[in-house]
Amino acid sequence: MNSDQPFSFIDFKKHNNDPAISGIDYVHAVYATTPLHFDLLIHYAQLFSPDMTVMDGRVFIRELYDENRHHALLESTEDADHAQYWMNLLEITGLFDDLTTEQAIALARIMSQSWNNKLLTEYGSSYGEARYIYDADSDEVFVTLARQPL
């Protein structure tokens, strides 16, 4: 396998010709052959298990939260659910430019499931629900967390 070219999990399994090869083995191989700083691993993991905080009775992804923007959204919409939705909105297709729509949806589904598990564990279901959104008009995929769908 050429270490200069990225390889898929399917390529990795074919190359190793071992039915016991797992996704964990694949992650290890990619990490061992690709120069990645530890910081990237932490921030990537936080995409799936972000720090959350409660503000005004709503849960927000801490890294996405901006107090000034939140107040502006509340003033313009007079709707706390609307503000929560927009503050927590993360575009997956913009974050990972080379993903196909199907790949972005697959990733967004996993992220929203992870966010929901964390949300339920730490805060309960009354604070909202994470979900992925596919906008067919723009061909963009998002994840957000809100009490009410918009």
Secondary structure, 3 states (H helix, E strand, C coil): CCCCCCCCHHHHHHHHCCCCCCHHHHHHHHHHHCCCCHHHHHHHHHHHCCCEEEECCEEEECCCCCHHHHHHHHHHHCCHHHHHHHHCCEEHHHHCCCCCHHHHHHHHHHHHHHHHHHHHHHCCHHHCEEEEEEECCCCEEEEEEECCCC
